[in-house]
């Protein structure tokens, strides 16, 4: 039985029914609405069911509210009693099928006709009464229970020995006290207990809901408030407009009184409770649609401040309503909700526009020297922004353009902070554009959708599709150079670069740069982001772009304390690592990580820097420090199940590399395989796959599993031309052939050694020419040294074989 709380009262009724239970076929439970009839029947069956195993009886609840015909009742009985027969027959056939099924059943059936007053007072009353009588007559195993506000006492079968009549009256004073204490165990009622009990008039639901309102954390009401409210409103908590239909009293006088005594201050309090977080007087005035914040402060906030509002200590005072809506949509909602139910649509619209404008303001500041102020504002409004995103489900004609604008112009910046909720929000806005058949709106929102797919979920393929769709639609409508066109190309370029498609990435990014130049974006963050991407994917001009971006960002922000500056330092670290200067790379990586942490950059940005620091520490022999940082990175990524898959793969790769440097080959293989699984799912042709397999093969060689290492590397190297095209400076192909030479040496395979040595030399010559063309003589010399190394390995092996 579904019993939410202990039962209070009705003991004499239960004892009388249980004493005659074996002889009874039908029980009628009557009383006014909200007297607890359905709950009484549940408790009765709870007592009776103790004598049965769960599979020996069926309780078939048939809620008769709003059922307009006997056939609807028949169909409901078919469903509740699990009668597996055709329902295509006429009413008589269905009727007979029900009776036949119940007469032959070996199970005990409790058939409950709940809220039967509509059927009893209907035109089909005689047929319904006959149905009850006929079901009761079928078998001693079948019992019928009825709850109703209308009586059946005038019918013959109600006077026999097999029928029991129960009328529920209001609870006694003591029973009411017990129930109220049970529903609000932590509330000190003091001198107000008996007055509240008296005003609730012995109605269980009134007592339960009153207790619930008082028990809730940060309650709007105290016992003294409840007395005043019940005196004025006559059970306002049970209003027809507030609670689910099954919990209504339906007292017309209560409704009439309620409409007459709505208090203006409580109505305003109800409106302000729509804001879940803290708010300023200016925001309160706007939501209340009042002329000035001074009026709002003096007429609304000050009168209610002592009990219902918390003042936040700050230079600009903000307040918080101590009680807002219940998180659980199935639980009782606060009393204030009734006061604003007729204004919800207008309030949502005001709320939407007000906080959307605020989000735009924060986004504008994020890309200036006012970053710290913007971050503080965002943290202050975070709870209110979450509600703004949630309210997208209530979008109207008035708020549709607000949400589309928010998704296209503000969220590319806000995605750095709002996290996983962003993904759901953008999906909902995208669905709105499709429902409204606004193709250009859909294309614009698809740019942001591509961004969250790429950068939040790590799904590069779907992100690329979203960007390409957006660009194709803008081309179809001949959209001139604009912000969304630039973002689409910049985002696509970044996405392609992340997939290792460097040539396509550079081509697309150069288009974005061209559009930005056309619009005169010399020093704006958008063009700096494009330059940064060009630096990452352009091997020849990378250093030039990195230094240019760093210089411009320092001029733009006027400080190094900005996540974008942290990204610049991180990218400079990449440059020095490519040059082989690990100490200098670590210096830049660590500086970038420190800035990102200090300025509260996104978790993804922090995790990327953590991986770079950990990897470089390991290169310098500081393995345990690297492992500690990576464990912290895993803790961050684990906060986003199903998201940040690229960061998860990266962290697995780096952890495997650290263990490889430690010569802990078992753990290295474990983490490499985890990372490789994710890589193969998201980007099977990415250069990272070759990198991963090269390191994995090295770990297998460390364990002496030479054949495993050889088979996997030979298969992967079939795609080496594509890997060279993606990243011409990569040394993974050279590393792979050197590992294969080592495998051949251990296996004593002269023929394979000859082949791998030849291919290894070709790759060394290619890299030497490449680094010399770049003017990177350090790396060119490194390749010359590598050539001497593999020549020595080859000649030592061949001499050993001849000997």
Protein Blocks (a to p, Z undefined) as FASTA:
>chain_A
ZZfbdceejklmmmmmmmmmmmpmbdcdeddehiopmmmmmmmmmmmmmmpcfklpccdd
ddfehiabfklmmmmmmmmnopacdfkbcfklmmmmmmmmmmmpcbdcddddehkllmmm
mmklmmmmmmmmmmmmmpmkbccddddfbdcklpmklmmmkbccdddddddfklmmmmmm
mmmmmbcfkjmlmmmmmmnnopaklmmmmmmmmmpghifbdfklmmmmmmmnnomllgfk
lmcfklcgkiaklmmmmmmmccfklmmmmmmmmpmbdcdfklmmmmnopabfklmmmmmm
mmmmmmmpccdddfbdcdddfbdcdfblkbccdfklmmmmmmmmmmmmmmmmmmmmmmmm
mmmmmmmmklmmmmmmmmmmmmmmmmmmmmmmmpcfklmmmmmmmmmmmmmmmmmmnmmm
lmmmmmmmmmmmmmnopaklmmmmmmmmmmmmmmmnopaklmmmmmmmmmmmmmmnopac
dfklmmmmmmmmmmmmmnopamlmmmmmmmmmmmmmmnopakbmklmmmmmmmmmmmmkl
mmmmmmmmmmmmmmmnopabdfklmmmmmmmmmmmmmnopaklmmmmmmmmmmmmmmnop
afklmmmmmmmmmmmmmmnopamlmmmmmmmmmmmmmmmghiaklmmmmmmmmmmmmmmm
nopaklmmmmmmmmmmmmmmmmmmbmklmmmmmmmmmmmmmnopaklmmmmmmmmmmmmm
mmmmmmmmbcklmmmmmmmmmmmmmnopaklmmmmmmmmmmmmmmmmmmmmmnopaklmm
mmmmmmmmmmmmmmmmmmmmmZZ
